[in-house]
Amino acid sequence: MANEPPTELVMNMVKRGASNKQIIEELESQGFSYEQIADALTQAETKANIETPPAPTPAGMQPSAMSMTRPMPPSNPSPQVMQVSSQMMRPAMTASNPGNRDTEDMIEQVAESIINEKWQKLMENMGDLNMWKEKVRTDVLSIKQELVRLDAKVESLQKIIIGKVHDYDQHITEVGTDIKALEKVLQNVITPLSSNVKELSRITEKFKAKK
């Protein structure tokens, strides 16, 4: 898988005698992340320690009689014996220090590289977040402007409706006034007409009576 550490590559380069710095530079050029490189170095070192067999005893060498007959040391060694033993172990520990120092430097370098890589990704994500926030802010401003325009349209429509209602009321009032005026005119016309009809009926009755 693409996310797996390149452990086999590291082990092959170690067998060829490549240093930690060369391994890191080579894997980095191949596009592996520092986290994958660190995991691969750790796994390669663990496998090497597991797969390395103990040093064999040379053939034909038998324990000497002195070693076979050597008395067992006391269970509680004296301070002098402990001091001699510690002095004998110091050269071996000192000899292993340069390798440990190289490993520590390698680990420190890889750790710094991982931190830098994570920081770069974080800054890239923050950049995308800032762009997203700016886009959201722009969209919110656009929505606010659209709401302002919509509110202006609603207010204008409300004024138009109120004006139409006012005109309708005024028109109804004028119609009512015209009806009242027509009623008065009709009253003025009907009253004389009614009198004339009565007078005509009276004359007709007189005329019939003379016959």
HELIX and SHEET records of a PDB file:
HELIX    1   1 THR A    7  LYS A   15  1                                   9    
HELIX    2   2 ASN A   20  SER A   29  1                                  10    
HELIX    3   3 TYR A   34  GLU A   51  1                                  18    
HELIX    4   4 ALA A   65  THR A   69  1                                   5    
HELIX    5   5 PRO A   79  LYS A  210  1                                 132    
END                                                                             
